[in-house]
Amino acid sequence: MTEKILILDFGSQYTQLIARRVRELNTYCEIVPYNKLPALDDTVKGIILSGSPFSVKEENALKLDLDAVVGQRPVLGICYGAQLIADYYGGEVQRSEKREYGKASLSRIEQNGAFLNDISPGSQVWMSHGDTIVRIPEKFELLASTDSVEVAAFRARTGAFANPVYCIQFHPEVTHTLEGKKILKNFVKNIAGCHAEWTPAHFIQETIAGLKEKIGGEKVLMGLSGGVDSTVAAELLHQAIGDQLICFFVDNGLLRKNEFQEVLDSYQHMGLNVVGIDAKSRFYTDLAGESDPEKKRKIIGKAFIDVFEEEAHKMTGISWLGQGTIYPDVIESVSVHGPSVTIKSHHNVGGLPDILKLKIVEPLRMLFKDEVRNVGKELGVPAEILGRHPFPGPGLGVRILGDITPEKVRILQEADAIFINGLKKYNLYHEVWQAATILLPIQSVGVMGDERTYEQPVVLRAVNSTDGMTAEWSKLPHDFLAAVSSEIVNNVKGVNRVVYDISTKPPATIEWE
């Protein structure tokens, strides 16, 4: 079985980043809430305690019976995790007079151990904590300091516990800690003894074997979007069970120009058994006259469920519903603070399993987005699918502000095609994370030839991001923007003005609705 590192989440904004860094070391890891510690079987090689927005000195501090963790496996406490260990075993933790946030340099580094022995003197680290450990417990010894913090790193003395315990008051998972990945590698490899064998090829081999055993000779139905997640999940299922997998690809009338046929062609070249469903008129009818963004999302989501259900009932012998769920979705649903208060309705297709009475299979539920792409590449999924920008579930429905009509969809599809094709022509498509065109529900005065026009503006939006949580607007060349603007105005009837969105997230969002 795959060996793993267990990460106990105390609600830190960096917890997912810890997991990503560990996985970059070809080591599998899982995030679980601090209060839902699973049984520690032989696959668990080490445990990391995350940071937290809480203080160990607060009345509502997140507490854990550390005796169930410390000594059971090698442990690394990061920030709050370190402070929790210090407080629990008799050290002294105090509220800092001011929050210690930003860059610091390690000093007095202990060089005779497996944890910091190859870390450079003065190595830059990133501090982000409101508590400070002013005295470590008697069972522990100091490993490193900084100019402003006496206790930057410490460990349990030899023999104090059945397994090693290391604690740091800085964040090794962020890029500002320049040798952070090396520190994590020292813990994962040298201290926890992991063998760094978790690769895309290993994941594929193990997953396909598991799917064959789980599904047997039963049939699986899966809805495809043309995006990375659903496509890679479908390809894994296809390699496991072949034609037992039946896929639906629904044209909701809100896809990009020519996307329905192009994606269908790609799927057929992959050998997938895909049924294309033209449901444009159904969606347009249901959306007629609705301008409220959230109501539009719900209408689109319900229409998709209705179409899917109608088509599914035409099939016989279906036992499973395949889904492209990925790890951030799983983490969100079992987070320390509970499920997110507001989940965009177009992500909520939870009605399908209940209606269809099917079992759920989610081949990618333990992978991050970048890992999905790596697995897809290993599987041979076409580059044009793996390299696609993220595209919202409701499609152009949330890029047409106001009510949706077939004519507005036509206008936006034409303008958007010019923008996206231009990015590819100028070799800029892979330089941005996501690009979109938005149609505004207003008209402005323009001049074409000798005539005044009164038509709609479109907004070009291009951002750079790693996960969509934050985003910077892309600094596209002015000559490119000028060329695209000119082409749109000259060729798309109904548009006489093009603007470029230079807002960051936050405070703005990537999509406009």
Phi, psi and omega in degrees: 000156184290127176285153185210160169257135178261129178250117177271120188266121175256019174094015181290146174293345184261000187302315179298328180292324175301313181299318180297318181294319179296318181291332175296342176271017182057038179233127181288142176214158178228145176259129174228149175302145184304331184263013179231052182294121179281171174298136183270091178277184186292346180284338182279112184261338181197162182229133176246131175262124187281176170285186182195151173285350182275167172251140178294345181268354180281154179295327181263023180302147179279111185250155184218142172287093187294340179294341177279353184238303183294129182093337180282323177213163171304137186234139171237119176261125181249120176057255179303321178300320178293317181294324178297315179296315180299314181294318185295322185261019169099009175280188181236124178241131181235152171292131178289147175297326174220149182297129180270107189220126176125194186282144175214168181238132180287142176222167179050046183285128177285122190255007186253033180219180184275353189266314185237012190291344179245019179269132186291141172302135181078011183303134182285132176231167183245119179264143174200082181205152179257346175257157175226135174278112182263342176210128180274156180296160183298330182283000187241164178222150184286140177246327184197157177228178167229178180299327185253347183233120179294317184254094176262329178209141177208166181216163175288140178295152180305127179088353181293324179225167182290338179225157183296150175228124178237144183222138177224145181261016176235174184253106180284344186280343182269153184293338179294338171274100195296328178249027182297320180294325178293321179296315178296322178297320178300319179290310186295316185270306188283325186261313179278342175076027179285151188259003176055051182250004183272100183237167175306319180296319179295317179299315181298312181301313182292320182291315180299317178298319180293321179294319178301316181291320184289317188269328181061230181262013183278164182262149179238135175250136183216136174270130180254149180247348187091354180271178186295310189298306183294326181291314180294319177300317180295320181294322176299314179297319181298317180290337179275318189233001175061229186285001171291345178267125175241128184246145172250137170234112188263127172269104181270007180078005183237020176275171175288166183303128177064008187294322184303309183289321181297317180291318177303317179298317179299316180296321180293325177293333178281349180087010180285146177273094188242133174256117177275131184239116178272105182238023184306310185297325178299313182291317180298319180296315182293330183272350187307124175082357183267128182246340184291125186302314183290323178293323177299316179302315182294322178297315180297316179298317180293318180298321178298314180299317180298314180296315181299316181297314181300315181289323182296324182290348175280344181270156176236150174076017178278129181244338187233150171245118178276141178222151182265031179304136176241173193300319178303326177294321180293314181300317181301321186285342179234032184292163179306321185266010182085174180302148179304141184298318181238118174246128181305132188299334183288348175274347187266091176250030183296345180290335186297309183301320181294316182294316187271350179057045182249153172281153184257136172231128186230087186297337186252012191297346180250016182245144169279166185303315182294328178290325176300316179297319179297319178294318178300319178297317179296326180282345182088020176296137184306141183299328182293336175276314181297328183269003182295142173295153173303144181223129186294151179306315179282002177060223182291352178299332177257009175246359169253105181284133185095198183286160185249130175228157177304325180293319178295322177298316179302312181301312183292320178300317181295314181294317181296321179298321178296317180296308184294316178296325177296318177301319179291318181298321181270010181058039180248350187302315182274002175271347178241156183276320179207137177232143183210156172240136183239135178260123183269147184272041180227168175234150179223158182281139175217175178229127175229117187066232179258009185247146173279145176239158177221084188229184188269150172266153169243150178251130172266133182229123176222130183227158172246133183200168174254325184220004179084352180289321172229158181204144174250141177291142185281133180276072181288146181300142181296325180292327176294312180299321179295317181295317180294317180301314180298317181294320180295310183296323182282340188240344183253105180293128181111351180240129177231008181208137178234130178235160182242129183276119180246037179266145176264163172245123346288170009274339180280167171259171179287307174280161181269342176234000000 
